Amino acid sequence: MTRTTSSPESPRHARADDALARVDLYEPGRVIPPSPRLAAVSPRALAYLRPLVERSPSCFLPNVGSRMGLLVVGNRPVPYVVNDRPQSCYLVSVSSKVDAHVARSLGLAGGGRWRAVLARGIAPALRWSGLDRVVFLNDWLLSTNPTLRLTPAELRAAVAALVERHPSCSIIVKSLDSAAIEPGGGDSLSAFVYKHNYCVPARARKTRSNVSDLALLRRTPLRVEELGPTVDEGELDRFVELYEALYLGKYCATSPRLGRRWFRLAITSGSFRCVVVRDGSRLLGFSLQSIDEHQLISSYIGYDPSLPREAGVYRLLMLSGWLEARRRGLVYNMSGGGGAEGVSTFKRQRGAVLVPQLGACACAHLPWPRRRLHERILRDFYFT
């Protein structure tokens, strides 16, 4: 049984039968006050999350109109994102991903007139379903989130706290460790494999491509360097330019739009390792990498896609993550393939293997028929 207490001055507390499964809930748009629980939380993670919670994600990512809150489970900070309307960014919009899935199935992924007709046709149905009234648990507003490693009791308590606070929303858990799912299906959560990432196992043997990349690093006239927790304000626009040229211009128009403030926050908070490639003083590319006790994740990369392939900027950026993961004895999570066969081949040639990423949803608290509708759509179109 879950007991919940709250007051205007303190976070909401939720406890499961297991006394260790305590959850502190900090609501979006409110100042996060100091507390003994927060003192045990990673200061770097909190430095990244606090401004997103206390202000608004839209201050940092212009096409994200959702709100971010924070759960503290044990000593783990677990951000959650509350969405109650259609969004143009796939990170926080179920309908955006459903639309893309249907378009791919019909061969309309490239856009154009018929893609627009399709969007107009299914948008009213998606709005009627309330599908975009959803809370995303473990959503760091990244293309690849850190893996959520909780016990089954902790996960139940976290989901129960969100259901109580947002009873009209589906709960979607991102990047969940399989150990958090109750053996035998005892939870009200439905678990799905919703994506695959390319990961290089810890201490994997070098491949021929790894050796070639190392040779490139030795002979290149370009500079590869790691930035400290400071950033040249004059270069922030260049970070935005390089990111948008790759993610928005080449890959996906519904990618998050990372603004100057987001890059300043990501780098100065110390939550990300930032590696850059320069030609003299000119910034040619960057790699933002998040690190936990198990893996190093290639969170975001940006570079000028018009540069000649022989320059090897992308190879140097990916090599920087491989070297650091190898030094630390961690898995190197190279993220997904971006839908491009060339990117997938590149990663496989460097020892990466496809690793399923687990997600889960909780819809049992919703009234029928929304419950059945959400379960079916999430299973058949979102977790695919």
C-alpha positions as CSV (number, residue, x, y, z in Angstrom):
1,M,0.0,0.0,0.0
2,T,1.3,3.5,-0.9
3,R,1.1,6.4,1.5
4,T,1.5,9.9,0.2
5,T,2.1,13.1,2.1
6,S,2.8,16.6,0.9
7,S,2.9,20.2,1.9
8,P,3.5,23.5,0.1
9,E,7.1,23.7,1.4
10,S,8.2,20.1,0.9
11,P,8.2,17.6,-1.9
12,R,5.5,14.9,-2.2
13,H,6.6,11.6,-0.5
14,A,5.4,8.2,-1.7
15,R,6.4,4.9,0.1
16,A,5.7,1.4,-1.0
17,D,5.6,-1.5,1.5
18,D,9.3,-1.8,1.2
19,A,10.6,1.1,3.4
20,L,13.5,1.6,1.1
21,A,11.3,2.4,-1.9
22,R,10.8,6.0,-1.0
23,V,10.1,8.6,-3.7
24,D,10.4,12.4,-3.3
25,L,8.5,14.2,-6.0
26,Y,9.4,17.8,-7.0
27,E,6.8,19.4,-9.3
28,P,7.5,21.3,-12.5
29,G,8.0,25.1,-12.2
30,R,8.8,25.1,-8.5
31,V,12.1,25.9,-6.7
32,I,13.8,22.7,-5.6
33,P,14.7,23.4,-1.9
34,P,17.8,21.9,-0.2
35,S,17.2,18.7,1.7
36,P,19.2,15.8,3.2
37,R,17.9,13.5,0.4
38,L,19.2,15.9,-2.3
39,A,22.6,16.1,-0.6
40,A,23.2,12.5,-1.7
41,V,22.2,13.1,-5.3
42,S,24.9,13.6,-8.0
43,P,25.6,17.4,-7.9
44,R,26.4,17.3,-11.7
45,A,23.1,15.7,-12.5
46,L,21.2,18.1,-10.3
47,A,23.0,21.1,-11.9
48,Y,21.7,20.0,-15.3
49,L,18.2,19.1,-14.1
50,R,17.4,21.9,-11.7
51,P,17.1,24.7,-14.3
52,L,14.9,22.5,-16.5
53,V,12.6,21.8,-13.6
54,E,12.5,25.2,-12.0
55,R,12.1,27.2,-15.2
56,S,10.9,25.4,-18.3
57,P,12.4,23.1,-20.9
58,S,11.2,25.5,-23.6
59,C,13.8,28.1,-22.3
60,F,16.5,25.6,-23.4
61,L,14.8,23.6,-26.2
62,P,12.4,25.9,-28.1
63,N,10.3,23.1,-29.7
64,V,9.6,21.4,-26.4
65,G,6.5,22.8,-24.7
66,S,6.3,20.2,-22.0
67,R,7.1,20.6,-18.3
68,M,9.8,18.7,-16.4
69,G,9.6,17.5,-12.8
70,L,12.0,15.5,-10.7
71,L,11.7,12.3,-8.6
72,V,14.4,11.3,-6.2
73,V,14.4,7.5,-5.7
74,G,16.9,6.4,-3.1
75,N,19.8,8.7,-4.1
76,R,19.0,8.6,-7.8
77,P,17.6,11.7,-9.6
78,V,14.9,10.6,-12.1
79,P,13.5,13.4,-14.3
80,Y,9.9,13.1,-15.6
81,V,8.3,15.1,-18.4
82,V,4.6,16.0,-18.3
83,N,3.0,16.5,-21.7
84,D,-0.7,17.4,-22.3
85,R,-0.8,18.4,-26.0
86,P,0.6,17.5,-29.4
87,Q,4.3,18.6,-29.8
88,S,6.6,18.9,-32.8
89,C,9.5,17.2,-31.0
90,Y,9.5,13.4,-31.0
91,L,11.1,13.2,-27.6
92,V,8.0,14.3,-25.8
93,S,5.2,13.5,-28.3
94,V,3.5,10.1,-28.8
95,S,1.5,11.4,-31.7
96,S,4.6,12.6,-33.5
97,K,6.2,9.2,-33.3
98,V,3.0,7.5,-34.3
99,D,2.7,9.7,-37.3
100,A,6.2,8.9,-38.3
101,H,5.7,5.2,-37.9
102,V,2.5,5.2,-40.0
103,A,4.3,7.3,-42.7
104,R,7.2,4.8,-42.8
105,S,4.8,1.9,-43.1
106,L,3.1,3.6,-46.1
107,G,6.3,4.7,-47.7
108,L,5.7,8.4,-47.0
109,A,8.7,8.9,-44.7
110,G,10.2,11.5,-47.0
111,G,7.4,14.0,-46.5
112,G,5.7,15.8,-49.4
113,R,2.0,16.2,-50.2
114,W,0.7,12.8,-49.2
115,R,2.6,12.9,-45.9
116,A,0.8,16.2,-45.1
117,V,-2.6,14.6,-46.1
118,L,-1.8,11.7,-43.8
119,A,-1.0,14.0,-40.9
120,R,-4.2,16.0,-41.3
121,G,-6.2,12.7,-41.4
122,I,-4.8,11.1,-38.2
123,A,-4.3,14.2,-36.1
124,P,-8.0,14.6,-35.1
125,A,-8.1,10.9,-34.0
126,L,-5.0,11.2,-32.0
127,R,-6.3,14.4,-30.3
128,W,-9.6,12.7,-29.5
129,S,-7.8,9.7,-28.0
130,G,-5.9,12.0,-25.5
131,L,-2.7,10.1,-26.5
132,D,-0.5,13.0,-25.9
133,R,-1.6,13.3,-22.2
134,V,1.4,11.4,-21.0
135,V,4.1,11.5,-18.4
136,F,7.5,10.3,-19.5
137,L,9.6,8.8,-16.6
138,N,13.4,8.9,-16.9
139,D,13.2,11.5,-19.7
140,W,16.4,13.6,-19.6
141,L,15.4,15.3,-23.0
142,L,18.2,13.3,-24.7
143,S,18.1,11.1,-27.8
144,T,19.5,8.3,-25.6
145,N,18.7,8.4,-21.9
146,P,20.8,6.9,-19.1
147,T,19.4,3.5,-18.1
148,L,17.0,3.6,-15.2
149,R,18.2,1.0,-12.6
150,L,15.6,0.5,-9.9
151,T,14.3,-2.4,-7.9
152,P,10.7,-3.5,-8.7
153,A,9.5,-1.9,-5.5
154,E,11.2,1.4,-6.3
155,L,9.7,1.4,-9.8
156,R,6.2,0.7,-8.4
157,A,6.6,3.6,-6.0
158,A,7.8,6.0,-8.7
159,V,4.9,5.1,-11.1
160,A,2.4,5.3,-8.2
161,A,3.6,8.8,-7.3
162,L,3.1,9.9,-10.9
163,V,-0.3,8.2,-11.3
164,E,-1.5,9.9,-8.2
165,R,-0.3,13.3,-9.4
166,H,-1.4,12.9,-13.0
167,P,-4.3,10.4,-13.0
168,S,-5.5,11.3,-16.5
169,C,-2.1,10.6,-18.1
170,S,-0.5,7.4,-19.4
171,I,2.9,6.8,-17.8
172,I,5.8,5.8,-20.2
173,V,9.1,4.7,-18.8
174,K,12.1,5.2,-21.0
175,S,15.4,3.2,-21.0
176,L,14.5,0.8,-18.2
177,D,16.8,-1.9,-16.8
178,S,15.1,-5.3,-17.0
179,A,15.8,-5.9,-13.3
180,A,13.2,-3.3,-12.4
181,I,10.4,-5.4,-14.0
182,E,8.6,-7.8,-11.5
183,P,9.3,-11.4,-12.4
184,G,6.2,-13.2,-13.7
185,G,4.4,-10.0,-14.8
186,G,3.1,-9.1,-11.3
187,D,3.3,-5.3,-12.0
188,S,0.6,-3.2,-13.7
189,L,3.4,-2.1,-16.1
190,S,3.7,-3.5,-19.6
191,A,7.3,-3.8,-20.8
192,F,8.4,-3.5,-24.4
193,V,11.6,-3.4,-26.4
194,Y,11.2,0.0,-28.1
195,K,14.6,0.6,-29.7
196,H,18.0,-0.9,-30.2
197,N,21.3,0.9,-29.6
198,Y,24.7,0.1,-30.9
199,C,27.0,-0.7,-27.9
200,V,30.6,-1.7,-27.7
201,P,31.1,-4.2,-24.8
202,A,33.5,-3.1,-22.1
203,R,37.1,-4.0,-22.9
204,A,36.2,-5.4,-26.3
205,R,39.0,-6.3,-28.6
206,K,40.1,-3.6,-31.1
207,T,38.8,-4.0,-34.6
208,R,40.6,-3.0,-37.9
209,S,38.5,0.2,-38.0
210,N,39.5,1.1,-34.4
211,V,43.2,0.8,-35.5
212,S,42.5,2.9,-38.6
213,D,40.8,5.6,-36.4
214,L,43.8,5.7,-34.1
215,A,46.1,6.1,-37.0
216,L,43.9,9.0,-38.2
217,L,44.2,10.6,-34.8
218,R,48.0,10.5,-34.9
219,R,48.3,12.1,-38.4
220,T,45.4,14.6,-38.5
221,P,46.3,18.3,-38.5
222,L,43.0,18.9,-36.7
223,R,42.9,19.4,-32.9
224,V,40.9,17.1,-30.7
225,E,40.4,18.5,-27.2
226,E,38.1,18.1,-24.2
227,L,36.4,21.3,-22.9
228,G,36.3,22.0,-19.2
229,P,33.1,23.1,-17.4
230,T,33.4,26.5,-19.2
231,V,32.4,27.5,-22.7
232,D,33.2,30.5,-24.9
233,E,30.0,32.4,-25.2
234,G,31.0,33.4,-28.7
235,E,31.0,29.7,-29.8
236,L,27.5,28.8,-28.6
237,D,25.9,29.8,-31.9
238,R,28.4,27.5,-33.6
239,F,27.4,24.6,-31.4
240,V,23.7,25.2,-32.4
241,E,24.7,25.6,-36.1
242,L,26.6,22.3,-36.2
243,Y,23.9,20.4,-34.3
244,E,21.1,21.7,-36.5
245,A,23.0,21.0,-39.7
246,L,23.2,17.3,-38.7
247,Y,20.1,16.4,-36.7
248,L,17.5,18.8,-38.3
249,G,19.0,19.2,-41.7
250,K,20.1,15.6,-42.4
251,Y,18.3,13.3,-40.0
252,C,15.0,14.2,-38.6
253,A,13.0,17.5,-38.7
254,T,11.2,16.6,-35.4
255,S,14.5,16.3,-33.4
256,P,14.8,18.5,-30.4
257,R,16.0,22.0,-31.1
258,L,18.9,22.6,-28.8
259,G,19.3,26.3,-28.1
260,R,22.3,28.4,-26.9
261,R,21.0,28.1,-23.3
262,W,20.9,24.3,-23.5
263,F,24.5,24.0,-24.7
264,R,25.6,26.4,-22.0
265,L,23.7,24.4,-19.4
266,A,25.0,21.0,-20.7
267,I,28.6,22.1,-20.7
268,T,28.8,24.2,-17.6
269,S,26.8,21.8,-15.4
270,G,29.6,19.2,-15.8
271,S,26.9,16.5,-16.6
272,F,28.4,15.9,-20.0
273,R,31.9,15.3,-21.3
274,C,32.4,17.7,-24.2
275,V,35.0,16.9,-26.9
276,V,35.5,19.2,-29.8
277,V,37.4,19.1,-33.1
278,R,39.0,22.3,-34.4
279,D,40.8,23.4,-37.5
280,G,42.9,26.2,-35.9
281,S,40.4,28.1,-33.8
282,R,37.4,27.2,-36.0
283,L,35.0,24.6,-34.4
284,L,34.3,21.8,-36.8
285,G,32.4,19.4,-34.6
286,F,31.5,18.4,-31.0
287,S,30.5,15.3,-29.0
288,L,28.6,15.4,-25.8
289,Q,28.9,12.3,-23.8
290,S,27.1,11.3,-20.5
291,I,28.8,8.8,-18.2
292,D,27.4,6.6,-15.4
293,E,28.8,3.6,-13.5
294,H,28.0,1.2,-16.4
295,Q,28.3,3.0,-19.7
296,L,29.5,6.1,-21.6
297,I,26.7,7.3,-23.9
298,S,27.1,9.3,-27.1
299,S,24.3,11.8,-26.3
300,Y,24.7,14.3,-29.1
301,I,27.1,14.9,-31.9
302,G,27.3,17.9,-34.2
303,Y,29.5,18.6,-37.3
304,D,29.3,20.1,-40.7
305,P,28.0,17.4,-43.0
306,S,29.4,19.3,-46.0
307,L,33.0,18.6,-44.9
308,P,34.8,16.1,-47.0
309,R,34.7,12.6,-45.5
310,E,38.5,12.4,-45.7
311,A,38.7,15.0,-43.0
312,G,37.4,12.3,-40.6
313,V,35.7,14.7,-38.2
314,Y,32.9,12.2,-37.3
315,R,35.5,9.4,-36.9
316,L,37.5,11.5,-34.5
317,L,34.4,12.4,-32.4
318,M,33.3,8.8,-32.1
319,L,36.8,7.7,-31.4
320,S,37.0,10.1,-28.4
321,G,34.1,8.3,-26.8
322,W,35.6,4.9,-27.5
323,L,38.9,5.8,-26.0
324,E,37.3,7.2,-22.8
325,A,35.0,4.2,-22.4
326,R,38.0,1.9,-22.8
327,R,40.0,3.9,-20.3
328,R,37.2,3.6,-17.7
329,G,36.3,0.0,-18.5
330,L,32.8,0.9,-19.5
331,V,30.3,-0.1,-22.2
332,Y,30.4,2.5,-25.1
333,N,26.8,3.2,-26.0
334,M,27.0,4.7,-29.5
335,S,23.2,5.2,-29.6
336,G,21.1,4.1,-32.5
337,G,21.7,4.0,-36.2
338,G,19.6,7.1,-37.1
339,G,17.8,5.1,-39.8
340,A,20.9,5.3,-42.0
341,E,22.6,2.1,-43.1
342,G,25.9,3.8,-43.4
343,V,25.9,4.9,-39.8
344,S,24.9,1.4,-38.6
345,T,27.7,-0.2,-40.7
346,F,30.2,2.4,-39.3
347,K,29.3,1.4,-35.7
348,R,29.3,-2.4,-36.4
349,Q,32.8,-2.1,-37.9
350,R,34.0,-0.7,-34.6
351,G,32.8,-3.6,-32.5
352,A,29.3,-2.4,-31.7
353,V,26.4,-4.9,-31.4
354,L,22.7,-4.1,-31.2
355,V,21.4,-4.1,-27.6
356,P,17.6,-3.9,-27.0
357,Q,16.4,-0.9,-25.0
358,L,13.5,-1.7,-22.7
359,G,10.6,0.7,-22.1
360,A,7.3,0.3,-20.2
361,C,3.9,1.9,-20.0
362,A,1.2,2.1,-17.3
363,C,-2.3,2.6,-18.5
364,A,-4.3,0.5,-16.0
365,H,-5.4,3.6,-14.0
366,L,-7.1,5.1,-17.1
367,P,-10.9,4.8,-17.7
368,W,-12.1,2.4,-20.4
369,P,-12.0,2.8,-23.4
370,R,-9.0,5.1,-23.2
371,R,-7.1,2.4,-21.3
372,R,-7.4,-0.2,-24.1
373,L,-6.9,2.4,-26.8
374,H,-3.7,3.7,-25.3
375,E,-2.4,0.2,-24.6
376,R,-2.9,-0.8,-28.3
377,I,-1.5,2.3,-29.8
378,L,1.6,2.4,-27.6
379,R,2.2,-1.3,-28.2
380,D,1.7,-1.3,-31.9
381,F,3.1,2.1,-32.9
382,Y,5.2,3.7,-30.1
383,F,7.1,0.7,-28.8
384,T,8.3,-0.4,-32.3
